[in-house]
Amino acid sequence: MVDTEPTQVPDHIISTLRERDLLGKNIGIYRIVHKQPLPTVTEKGVLPPFGDEVTRHAGSTKLLVRSYPTNISDLIARLTLGAAGPILDLHLASSQSEFWAPRVIRGLGITTADRAIKRWFNYLEIGSHVEQAAWDRRSIWARVSVDLRRHFIHAIGALDSAGAFISFDAPTAPLDLARSIPDKLSHVKVAIDGFVALLDERGSDLEAVFHQYLADNPVILDVYGSVESKPRFIYPPGQSLLNKKYVEPDFLIRYPGQRYRLIELERPSKGLATVRGEPRSGVTQAAWQIGEWKDYIQNHYDLLRERYPGISSTAWTQIVISRSAVEQSGATDVNRYLAMVRQQLAVDEVITYDLLVERAREAYARLSGALL
């Protein structure tokens, strides 16, 4: 939160914090103060009119390149509402700095004290080199190697850490970090093995047992995304189609590029298919709940836009149910069978708990390989 002295936090926010005994306590928002008045365009995060613009597409990825008639320090200050530069020194690289050593900000939200302006950075990478040598095609393989290793190592290093990150890495830093985190990676294997044991020993327990384990060990669901347990989508008064107060996915996973995955869990002991191969009621019930989420997002995106920007067009839906589709349905090709089920139910993906474990093990293997 970018603030001044005296504070610009509205009285009603201070009163609310005091009433809830939160005033002066850690609520996940850090107040930083600028000693000199900021230019209005910086304080409000107004970017200058851009000059040239080029757009390229690679599959579903869109790359938009714009030039702005200002220097990088001013641009970063405006992007961050005055946090980076005027207050926090990011030690931006100069033209004499090493190649491929950007400043990286992850998972950081910035707001003005009055909460009127907010900006979220899931991933912001700041580089300074524009000369041809830094972008020579002959060095692509080296740069890709450095970048991928940085991201893999960050994913491992963040497994037991929550919150925002600001890195000041040199190109060799991921290599140095890799030597210090085998213990963290071992925790991933322990989590996966523990989940397998839970499935084998308590597979008939209620869904809540498995939900809690996954909430405590989100790496099983996804190594790279940010996992949120039971986000609650609250209906405005009188606007629920079925007179519900809210809908609540079991898990929401946020990825870079404003992409999301919504997950519905069912008990592992619930059958996926009948002996004739038709989806059982547990699957159709889960698909119905996903339909409710989609309806909410479509009709109330204005309530989600700030918290989950882009979710109205990028949400991927998934059902996790049962242990094995083959044993119950007699299907000879489990992947083909699950593809047929998701087509029928209008769900992006239906997987078993066994397949979830298999994917977690594959991710663990990839991360382990990144350390070699």
KEKE-3310 file (N, C-alpha, C; in steps of 0.2 Angstrom, whole numbers, plus 5000, padded with zeros to 4 digits):
npx = (5004:5004:5007:5006:5013:5003:4994:4984:4974:4957:4945:4934:4940:4950:4942:4935:4945:4950:4938:4938:4949:4961:4969:4985:4990:4998:4991:4993:4995:5007:5013:5020:5029:5030:5041:5042:5031:5022:5022:5006:5003:5011:5007:4993:4995:4996:4999:5010:5005:5006:5019:5025:5017:5016:5009:5009:5005:5005:4999:4987:4993:4996:5006:5011:5019:5024:5030:5035:5036:5046:5058:5064:5064:5054:5043:5042:5039:5027:5019:5019:5012:5020:5028:5039:5055:5052:5050:5054:5069:5073:5085:5088:5094:5109:5115:5127:5126:5125:5119:5102:5098:5086:5075:5063:5046:5034:5017:5012:5002:4997:4991:4983:4982:4969:4963:4957:4964:4970:4983:4988:5001:5005:5016:5030:5043:5058:5069:5084:5092:5093:5101:5107:5115:5110:5099:5102:5099:5107:5110:5098:5096:5104:5098:5085:5087:5092:5081:5071:5076:5077:5063:5059:5066:5062:5049:5051:5057:5047:5038:5035:5032:5023:5015:5022:5036:5051:5064:5082:5091:5106:5112:5118:5112:5101:5107:5115:5105:5099:5107:5104:5092:5087:5081:5069:5063:5062:5051:5040:5040:5037:5024:5017:5018:5012:4999:4995:4995:4985:4974:4974:4972:4961:4951:4938:4933:4925:4924:4929:4941:4951:4951:4956:4969:4974:4973:4982:4993:4996:5004:5002:4991:4995:5011:5015:5005:4995:4987:4971:4960:4943:4936:4924:4910:4899:4882:4873:4860:4845:4848:4852:4849:4844:4841:4852:4865:4878:4891:4904:4919:4929:4943:4953:4964:4977:4985:4999:4996:4983:4975:4965:4960:4947:4941:4932:4930:4926:4922:4935:4930:4918:4910:4914:4909:4896:4893:4890:4897:4892:4892:4891:4880:4887:4896:4889:4882:4893:4897:4885:4887:4898:4893:4885:4895:4900:4889:4888:4900:4898:4887:4890:4902:4907:4909:4919:4930:4940:4947:4949:4955:4950:4944:4932:4934:4944:4943:4947:4939:4938:4935:4938:4938:4934:4945:4949:4945:4945:4943:4930:4921:4926:4932:4944:4954:4958:4961:4954:4941:4939:4939:4928:4918:4920:4916:4903:4898:4901:4912:4929:4939:4939:4946:4954:4958:4970:4976:4978:4988:4998:5001:5006:5018:5025:5027:5035:5046:5050:5054:5064:5073:5077:5087:5098)
npy = (4994:5010:5025:5041:5053:5063:5048:5042:5033:5029:5035:5026:5013:5012:5012:5000:4991:4993:4989:4976:4972:4972:4982:4989:4976:4962:4960:4956:4966:4978:4994:5007:5022:5037:5050:5062:5072:5063:5063:5066:5057:5046:5043:5039:5029:5031:5027:5033:5039:5026:5022:5014:4998:4980:4965:4947:4930:4914:4900:4899:4909:4927:4939:4955:4969:4985:5002:5015:5032:5036:5034:5019:5019:5028:5022:5010:5015:5021:5010:5004:5012:5021:5014:5006:5012:5027:5024:5010:5004:4995:4992:4992:4985:4990:4996:4990:4979:4961:4950:4944:4944:4948:4959:4952:4951:4943:4939:4950:4963:4980:4995:5010:5021:5025:5015:5017:5014:5000:4987:4972:4961:4946:4941:4950:4955:4963:4970:4977:4977:4981:4980:4972:4961:4955:4949:4941:4928:4916:4914:4909:4897:4896:4907:4902:4891:4897:4904:4895:4886:4896:4897:4884:4882:4892:4888:4876:4882:4889:4881:4879:4891:4906:4921:4936:4939:4946:4946:4947:4941:4936:4928:4916:4913:4904:4892:4892:4892:4880:4871:4871:4867:4853:4847:4853:4848:4835:4835:4836:4823:4816:4821:4817:4803:4801:4805:4794:4784:4788:4787:4773:4768:4774:4776:4776:4786:4802:4816:4827:4823:4821:4833:4841:4836:4839:4853:4856:4851:4857:4856:4843:4845:4855:4861:4873:4883:4895:4889:4890:4886:4882:4895:4908:4912:4924:4927:4942:4950:4941:4937:4924:4910:4898:4901:4901:4906:4907:4900:4888:4883:4868:4870:4883:4887:4898:4904:4911:4924:4927:4915:4901:4887:4877:4867:4852:4841:4824:4810:4797:4784:4785:4779:4780:4776:4765:4748:4747:4757:4770:4787:4789:4795:4803:4809:4816:4825:4832:4839:4847:4856:4862:4868:4878:4886:4891:4898:4908:4915:4920:4928:4937:4943:4955:4956:4948:4952:4961:4953:4941:4943:4941:4929:4925:4921:4912:4901:4885:4869:4856:4839:4828:4812:4795:4780:4772:4772:4761:4749:4749:4753:4744:4749:4749:4759:4771:4785:4789:4785:4794:4806:4805:4806:4819:4826:4823:4829:4842:4847:4853:4843:4827:4817:4803:4800:4792:4796:4809:4808:4802:4812:4821:4815:4815:4828:4830:4823:4830:4842:4837:4834:4846:4850:4843)
npz = (5000:4995:5003:5012:5024:5034:5035:5021:5022:5022:5035:5038:5035:5044:5056:5054:5055:5068:5075:5073:5079:5072:5069:5067:5066:5058:5043:5030:5022:5017:5022:5013:5012:5004:5004:4997:4987:4974:4956:4948:4938:4941:4954:4951:4942:4928:4912:4899:4882:4871:4858:4845:4840:4841:4837:4841:4838:4846:4846:4859:4865:4867:4861:4865:4860:4865:4863:4873:4876:4886:4900:4907:4921:4924:4918:4926:4938:4936:4933:4945:4954:4960:4969:4966:4963:4966:4980:4984:4980:4967:4961:4947:4932:4923:4907:4908:4915:4918:4905:4904:4917:4925:4935:4945:4949:4958:4961:4968:4974:4972:4980:4982:4996:4999:4993:4980:4968:4961:4958:4951:4950:4944:4937:4934:4924:4923:4912:4905:4894:4877:4866:4852:4854:4866:4861:4851:4840:4840:4853:4859:4864:4876:4883:4885:4893:4904:4909:4910:4920:4930:4933:4936:4947:4956:4957:4965:4976:4981:4987:5000:5004:5006:4998:4991:4979:4976:4966:4964:4955:4948:4932:4936:4948:4950:4948:4960:4969:4967:4973:4986:4989:4989:4999:5001:4989:4992:5001:4992:4987:4998:5001:4990:4992:5004:5001:4992:5001:5010:5001:4999:5011:5017:5008:5007:5015:5019:5007:5012:5020:5010:5003:5013:5015:5002:5002:5012:5006:4992:4981:4975:4968:4959:4954:4949:4948:4958:4972:4978:4991:4992:4987:4988:4980:4980:4979:4974:4983:4980:4967:4964:4954:4959:4972:4981:4992:4989:4978:4977:4972:4975:4973:4967:4955:4951:4936:4927:4915:4917:4919:4924:4934:4939:4951:4955:4968:4971:4981:4982:4983:4976:4962:4945:4933:4926:4924:4911:4906:4907:4914:4931:4944:4953:4945:4936:4945:4950:4938:4936:4947:4942:4931:4938:4943:4932:4927:4937:4935:4922:4923:4934:4933:4935:4949:4951:4944:4949:4958:4952:4938:4921:4922:4917:4904:4903:4912:4916:4918:4930:4935:4949:4953:4959:4958:4947:4931:4922:4928:4932:4921:4911:4900:4888:4885:4895:4894:4882:4886:4897:4889:4882:4892:4897:4885:4885:4896:4896:4902:4905:4909:4916:4928:4937:4954:4954:4942:4945:4955:4947:4938:4947:4951:4939:4938:4949:4945:4934:4940:4948:4938:4934:4943:4940)
capx = (5000:5008:5004:5010:5012:4999:4991:4978:4969:4950:4943:4930:4944:4953:4937:4934:4951:4949:4933:4940:4955:4966:4973:4992:4993:4999:4985:4996:4996:5013:5012:5026:5027:5034:5043:5041:5025:5023:5018:5000:5002:5014:5002:4987:4997:4994:5005:5010:5002:5012:5021:5024:5014:5017:5006:5011:5001:5008:4993:4983:4997:4996:5012:5009:5025:5023:5035:5033:5041:5049:5063:5062:5062:5048:5038:5041:5036:5020:5016:5018:5009:5026:5031:5046:5058:5052:5050:5058:5075:5074:5092:5087:5101:5111:5118:5134:5125:5125:5113:5098:5098:5081:5072:5056:5041:5029:5012:5012:4997:4999:4986:4984:4980:4962:4960:4954:4967:4974:4986:4991:5007:5006:5023:5032:5050:5060:5075:5086:5096:5089:5106:5107:5119:5106:5094:5105:5096:5112:5110:5092:5096:5106:5093:5079:5090:5093:5074:5067:5079:5075:5056:5058:5069:5057:5043:5053:5058:5041:5033:5032:5032:5017:5016:5025:5043:5055:5071:5088:5095:5111:5111:5120:5109:5097:5112:5117:5100:5097:5111:5102:5085:5085:5077:5062:5060:5060:5045:5035:5039:5034:5017:5013:5018:5007:4992:4994:4994:4978:4969:4974:4970:4955:4948:4930:4931:4922:4928:4933:4947:4955:4951:4960:4976:4976:4974:4989:4999:4993:5009:4999:4986:4999:5017:5017:5000:4994:4981:4966:4955:4936:4935:4917:4907:4893:4877:4870:4853:4839:4850:4853:4844:4842:4840:4858:4869:4885:4893:4910:4923:4934:4949:4954:4971:4978:4991:5001:4992:4975:4972:4963:4957:4942:4942:4927:4932:4922:4926:4938:4926:4913:4911:4914:4905:4892:4896:4888:4901:4889:4894:4887:4877:4892:4900:4884:4881:4899:4896:4880:4890:4903:4888:4883:4900:4901:4884:4889:4905:4896:4882:4892:4910:4909:4910:4925:4935:4946:4950:4951:4954:4950:4942:4926:4936:4950:4943:4947:4935:4940:4932:4942:4933:4936:4952:4951:4939:4945:4940:4922:4918:4928:4935:4951:4958:4956:4961:4949:4935:4938:4938:4921:4914:4920:4912:4895:4896:4903:4917:4935:4943:4937:4952:4953:4963:4976:4979:4981:4994:5003:5003:5010:5024:5028:5029:5041:5052:5053:5058:5071:5078:5080:5092:5104)
capy = (5000:5016:5030:5047:5055:5059:5043:5044:5028:5032:5034:5020:5007:5012:5010:4993:4987:4994:4985:4969:4971:4971:4989:4988:4969:4960:4958:4954:4972:4982:5001:5010:5029:5041:5056:5068:5071:5060:5066:5063:5052:5041:5041:5036:5023:5032:5026:5038:5036:5022:5023:5008:4992:4974:4959:4941:4925:4908:4896:4903:4915:4933:4943:4962:4973:4992:5006:5021:5038:5038:5029:5013:5020:5032:5017:5005:5019:5022:5004:5001:5017:5024:5009:5004:5018:5033:5022:5004:5003:4988:4991:4990:4983:4995:4994:4987:4973:4955:4948:4939:4945:4953:4959:4948:4952:4938:4938:4956:4968:4987:4999:5017:5021:5025:5009:5019:5011:4994:4984:4966:4958:4939:4940:4956:4954:4970:4969:4983:4977:4981:4980:4966:4956:4952:4946:4937:4921:4911:4913:4908:4890:4898:4911:4898:4887:4901:4906:4889:4884:4900:4896:4878:4883:4896:4883:4872:4886:4892:4876:4880:4899:4910:4928:4939:4938:4951:4943:4951:4936:4935:4922:4910:4912:4898:4887:4892:4890:4873:4866:4872:4865:4846:4845:4855:4844:4829:4836:4834:4816:4814:4823:4812:4796:4801:4805:4788:4780:4790:4784:4766:4766:4778:4778:4776:4792:4808:4820:4832:4821:4822:4840:4844:4834:4843:4860:4856:4849:4859:4854:4838:4848:4859:4863:4879:4888:4897:4886:4893:4882:4885:4902:4908:4917:4926:4931:4948:4948:4940:4936:4917:4907:4893:4904:4900:4912:4907:4894:4887:4877:4865:4873:4887:4888:4904:4904:4917:4926:4927:4909:4898:4880:4876:4859:4849:4835:4819:4804:4792:4778:4786:4776:4785:4773:4759:4742:4749:4763:4777:4791:4788:4801:4807:4813:4821:4830:4837:4843:4851:4861:4866:4873:4883:4891:4895:4903:4914:4919:4923:4933:4941:4944:4962:4955:4944:4955:4963:4947:4936:4946:4937:4922:4924:4919:4908:4896:4878:4866:4849:4835:4823:4807:4788:4778:4769:4771:4755:4743:4750:4753:4740:4753:4747:4765:4776:4792:4789:4785:4800:4811:4804:4808:4826:4829:4822:4833:4849:4849:4852:4837:4822:4813:4800:4801:4789:4800:4815:4806:4801:4819:4824:4811:4817:4835:4829:4820:4836:4847:4834:4834:4853:4851:4840)
capz = (5000:4994:5007:5014:5031:5038:5031:5017:5023:5025:5042:5039:5035:5051:5061:5053:5057:5075:5078:5072:5083:5067:5068:5069:5066:5051:5039:5024:5018:5020:5021:5012:5012:5000:5008:4993:4983:4968:4951:4948:4933:4944:4959:4949:4938:4921:4907:4894:4876:4868:4851:4840:4843:4837:4840:4838:4842:4846:4849:4863:4868:4863:4863:4863:4861:4864:4865:4877:4875:4892:4902:4910:4928:4925:4917:4931:4944:4935:4933:4952:4958:4964:4974:4963:4961:4971:4987:4984:4975:4964:4959:4940:4929:4918:4901:4909:4919:4914:4901:4906:4924:4926:4941:4944:4954:4958:4966:4972:4973:4975:4980:4985:5003:4999:4989:4974:4963:4963:4952:4953:4946:4945:4935:4931:4923:4921:4909:4903:4888:4871:4861:4848:4857:4871:4858:4846:4839:4842:4860:4861:4868:4882:4887:4887:4898:4910:4911:4912:4926:4935:4935:4939:4954:4960:4959:4971:4982:4984:4989:5007:5006:5003:4997:4985:4979:4972:4965:4961:4953:4942:4928:4940:4955:4950:4949:4967:4973:4966:4977:4993:4990:4988:5005:4999:4984:4995:5004:4987:4986:5004:5001:4986:4995:5009:4998:4990:5007:5012:4996:5000:5018:5019:5002:5008:5019:5016:5003:5016:5022:5004:5002:5018:5013:4996:5004:5016:5001:4986:4976:4972:4963:4954:4956:4946:4950:4965:4974:4983:4993:4993:4986:4989:4975:4984:4975:4976:4986:4976:4960:4963:4950:4963:4979:4985:4995:4986:4975:4980:4970:4980:4973:4961:4954:4946:4933:4924:4910:4919:4917:4930:4934:4944:4953:4960:4971:4974:4985:4978:4982:4971:4955:4939:4927:4927:4920:4904:4904:4907:4920:4937:4947:4956:4940:4933:4950:4950:4932:4938:4951:4938:4928:4942:4944:4925:4926:4941:4932:4916:4925:4939:4932:4938:4956:4952:4940:4953:4962:4947:4931:4915:4923:4913:4897:4903:4917:4914:4924:4931:4940:4951:4956:4958:4958:4941:4926:4918:4932:4933:4915:4906:4895:4886:4884:4900:4892:4877:4889:4900:4884:4880:4897:4897:4880:4886:4902:4895:4907:4902:4911:4921:4929:4943:4959:4952:4937:4948:4958:4941:4936:4952:4951:4933:4939:4953:4940:4930:4945:4950:4932:4934:4947:4937)
cpx = (5004:5004:5009:5009:5009:4996:4985:4973:4962:4948:4939:4934:4947:4948:4936:4939:4951:4944:4934:4946:4961:4971:4980:4995:4994:4993:4987:4996:5002:5012:5019:5024:5032:5035:5042:5035:5027:5019:5011:4999:5006:5009:4996:4989:4995:5000:5004:5007:5008:5013:5019:5021:5014:5013:5008:5007:5005:5003:4989:4986:4997:5002:5011:5015:5023:5029:5032:5038:5043:5054:5060:5060:5056:5042:5036:5037:5029:5016:5014:5015:5014:5029:5038:5049:5058:5052:5055:5063:5075:5081:5092:5094:5102:5113:5124:5133:5125:5119:5109:5097:5092:5079:5065:5052:5035:5023:5011:5006:4999:4993:4987:4981:4972:4959:4957:4957:4971:4977:4989:4996:5008:5013:5025:5040:5052:5067:5077:5090:5091:5094:5105:5110:5115:5101:5096:5102:5101:5112:5103:5092:5099:5101:5087:5081:5090:5086:5071:5070:5077:5068:5055:5061:5065:5051:5044:5054:5052:5036:5030:5032:5026:5019:5020:5033:5045:5062:5076:5093:5100:5110:5113:5116:5104:5101:5114:5111:5098:5101:5108:5095:5083:5080:5069:5059:5058:5053:5039:5034:5035:5026:5014:5013:5012:5000:4990:4992:4987:4973:4969:4971:4963:4951:4941:4928:4928:4927:4932:4940:4952:4956:4956:4968:4978:4977:4980:4995:4997:4998:5006:4994:4990:5005:5018:5012:4999:4987:4977:4961:4948:4935:4927:4914:4900:4888:4875:4863:4848:4841:4852:4847:4841:4841:4846:4861:4875:4886:4901:4914:4927:4941:4949:4962:4973:4985:4993:4997:4985:4972:4970:4960:4953:4941:4936:4930:4926:4926:4929:4934:4920:4914:4910:4909:4901:4895:4895:4893:4898:4891:4889:4884:4882:4895:4895:4882:4887:4899:4891:4883:4895:4898:4886:4889:4901:4895:4885:4895:4903:4891:4885:4900:4912:4911:4917:4931:4941:4950:4953:4950:4955:4947:4936:4928:4941:4949:4942:4944:4937:4936:4937:4938:4936:4943:4953:4945:4939:4941:4932:4919:4920:4931:4942:4956:4955:4956:4955:4942:4934:4937:4931:4916:4914:4916:4905:4893:4898:4908:4924:4939:4939:4943:4950:4959:4970:4979:4981:4987:5000:5005:5008:5017:5028:5031:5036:5047:5055:5057:5064:5076:5081:5086:5099:5108)
cpy = (5006:5022:5036:5048:5062:5054:5045:5038:5031:5030:5027:5013:5006:5010:5003:4989:4987:4989:4978:4967:4969:4977:4988:4981:4968:4957:4956:4960:4977:4989:5003:5017:5033:5048:5063:5067:5068:5064:5063:5057:5045:5038:5037:5030:5025:5032:5031:5035:5032:5024:5017:5002:4986:4969:4953:4936:4918:4903:4900:4909:4921:4937:4950:4966:4981:4996:5013:5026:5040:5033:5024:5014:5023:5027:5013:5009:5020:5016:5002:5007:5021:5020:5008:5010:5024:5030:5016:5004:4996:4987:4989:4990:4989:4992:4990:4980:4967:4954:4944:4938:4950:4954:4956:4949:4947:4939:4944:4961:4975:4991:5006:5016:5021:5019:5011:5015:5005:4991:4978:4963:4951:4938:4947:4955:4960:4969:4976:4983:4977:4981:4973:4960:4952:4948:4942:4930:4915:4909:4911:4902:4892:4902:4907:4894:4891:4902:4900:4886:4889:4899:4890:4879:4887:4892:4879:4876:4889:4887:4877:4887:4902:4917:4930:4938:4944:4948:4948:4946:4938:4929:4916:4909:4906:4892:4886:4890:4883:4869:4866:4869:4858:4844:4847:4850:4837:4829:4834:4827:4813:4815:4818:4805:4796:4801:4798:4783:4781:4787:4776:4764:4769:4780:4779:4782:4797:4812:4825:4830:4822:4829:4843:4842:4838:4850:4861:4855:4851:4857:4847:4840:4851:4862:4870:4885:4889:4894:4889:4888:4885:4892:4903:4914:4918:4930:4937:4946:4947:4938:4929:4914:4901:4895:4902:4906:4913:4900:4894:4881:4874:4869:4877:4888:4893:4903:4910:4918:4926:4921:4905:4891:4880:4869:4857:4842:4830:4814:4799:4786:4779:4783:4781:4782:4767:4754:4743:4754:4770:4780:4790:4795:4806:4812:4818:4827:4835:4841:4848:4857:4865:4871:4879:4888:4895:4900:4909:4918:4923:4929:4938:4942:4950:4961:4951:4947:4957:4958:4942:4938:4941:4930:4920:4921:4913:4902:4889:4874:4858:4845:4829:4818:4800:4787:4776:4769:4765:4750:4743:4750:4748:4743:4750:4753:4770:4783:4793:4789:4791:4806:4811:4807:4816:4829:4828:4827:4840:4852:4848:4846:4834:4818:4809:4802:4798:4793:4806:4813:4805:4807:4822:4821:4814:4824:4835:4827:4826:4841:4844:4835:4841:4854:4847:4844)
cpz = (5000:4998:5008:5021:5031:5033:5027:5018:5026:5032:5043:5038:5042:5056:5060:5056:5065:5078:5078:5076:5078:5066:5071:5069:5059:5048:5032:5019:5021:5018:5019:5010:5008:5003:5004:4989:4976:4962:4950:4944:4937:4950:4957:4944:4930:4917:4902:4887:4873:4860:4847:4844:4838:4841:4837:4842:4841:4850:4852:4866:4864:4866:4860:4865:4860:4866:4868:4877:4882:4894:4906:4918:4929:4923:4922:4937:4943:4935:4941:4957:4962:4969:4972:4960:4966:4979:4988:4979:4973:4961:4951:4937:4924:4912:4902:4913:4914:4910:4905:4914:4926:4933:4940:4950:4953:4963:4970:4970:4976:4975:4983:4992:5003:4995:4983:4968:4965:4957:4955:4948:4948:4943:4932:4930:4920:4918:4906:4896:4881:4865:4858:4851:4862:4867:4852:4845:4841:4849:4863:4866:4875:4886:4889:4893:4905:4913:4914:4919:4932:4938:4938:4947:4959:4962:4965:4977:4985:4987:4996:5009:5002:5002:4991:4985:4974:4972:4962:4959:4947:4939:4932:4946:4955:4951:4956:4971:4973:4971:4984:4994:4989:4993:5003:4994:4987:4998:4999:4987:4992:5004:4996:4989:5000:5007:4995:4996:5010:5007:4997:5006:5020:5013:5002:5012:5015:5012:5007:5018:5016:5002:5007:5016:5007:4998:5008:5011:4994:4980:4972:4966:4957:4957:4955:4948:4957:4967:4979:4985:4995:4992:4985:4984:4978:4979:4978:4978:4980:4969:4959:4959:4955:4971:4983:4987:4991:4982:4977:4977:4975:4979:4966:4961:4949:4943:4930:4918:4911:4917:4924:4929:4940:4945:4957:4962:4973:4977:4980:4977:4978:4964:4950:4934:4930:4923:4913:4901:4905:4914:4925:4940:4950:4951:4937:4939:4950:4944:4933:4942:4947:4934:4932:4943:4937:4924:4931:4938:4926:4918:4930:4939:4935:4946:4957:4948:4943:4956:4957:4940:4926:4916:4919:4906:4897:4908:4914:4920:4924:4936:4942:4955:4954:4958:4951:4937:4923:4922:4932:4926:4910:4900:4894:4886:4889:4898:4887:4881:4893:4895:4882:4885:4897:4891:4881:4892:4901:4900:4904:4903:4916:4922:4936:4948:4957:4946:4940:4951:4952:4939:4941:4952:4944:4934:4944:4949:4936:4934:4947:4944:4932:4938:4945:4933)
residu = (MET:VAL:ASP:THR:GLU:PRO:THR:GLN:VAL:PRO:ASP:HIS:ILE:ILE:SER:THR:LEU:ARG:GLU:ARG:ASP:LEU:LEU:GLY:LYS:ASN:ILE:GLY:ILE:TYR:ARG:ILE:VAL:HIS:LYS:GLN:PRO:LEU:PRO:THR:VAL:THR:GLU:LYS:GLY:VAL:LEU:PRO:PRO:PHE:GLY:ASP:GLU:VAL:THR:ARG:HIS:ALA:GLY:SER:THR:LYS:LEU:LEU:VAL:ARG:SER:TYR:PRO:THR:ASN:ILE:SER:ASP:LEU:ILE:ALA:ARG:LEU:THR:LEU:GLY:ALA:ALA:GLY:PRO:ILE:LEU:ASP:LEU:HIS:LEU:ALA:SER:SER:GLN:SER:GLU:PHE:TRP:ALA:PRO:ARG:VAL:ILE:ARG:GLY:LEU:GLY:ILE:THR:THR:ALA:ASP:ARG:ALA:ILE:LYS:ARG:TRP:PHE:ASN:TYR:LEU:GLU:ILE:GLY:SER:HIS:VAL:GLU:GLN:ALA:ALA:TRP:ASP:ARG:ARG:SER:ILE:TRP:ALA:ARG:VAL:SER:VAL:ASP:LEU:ARG:ARG:HIS:PHE:ILE:HIS:ALA:ILE:GLY:ALA:LEU:ASP:SER:ALA:GLY:ALA:PHE:ILE:SER:PHE:ASP:ALA:PRO:THR:ALA:PRO:LEU:ASP:LEU:ALA:ARG:SER:ILE:PRO:ASP:LYS:LEU:SER:HIS:VAL:LYS:VAL:ALA:ILE:ASP:GLY:PHE:VAL:ALA:LEU:LEU:ASP:GLU:ARG:GLY:SER:ASP:LEU:GLU:ALA:VAL:PHE:HIS:GLN:TYR:LEU:ALA:ASP:ASN:PRO:VAL:ILE:LEU:ASP:VAL:TYR:GLY:SER:VAL:GLU:SER:LYS:PRO:ARG:PHE:ILE:TYR:PRO:PRO:GLY:GLN:SER:LEU:LEU:ASN:LYS:LYS:TYR:VAL:GLU:PRO:ASP:PHE:LEU:ILE:ARG:TYR:PRO:GLY:GLN:ARG:TYR:ARG:LEU:ILE:GLU:LEU:GLU:ARG:PRO:SER:LYS:GLY:LEU:ALA:THR:VAL:ARG:GLY:GLU:PRO:ARG:SER:GLY:VAL:THR:GLN:ALA:ALA:TRP:GLN:ILE:GLY:GLU:TRP:LYS:ASP:TYR:ILE:GLN:ASN:HIS:TYR:ASP:LEU:LEU:ARG:GLU:ARG:TYR:PRO:GLY:ILE:SER:SER:THR:ALA:TRP:THR:GLN:ILE:VAL:ILE:SER:ARG:SER:ALA:VAL:GLU:GLN:SER:GLY:ALA:THR:ASP:VAL:ASN:ARG:TYR:LEU:ALA:MET:VAL:ARG:GLN:GLN:LEU:ALA:VAL:ASP:GLU:VAL:ILE:THR:TYR:ASP:LEU:LEU:VAL:GLU:ARG:ALA:ARG:GLU:ALA:TYR:ALA:ARG:LEU:SER:GLY:ALA:LEU:LEU)
# end
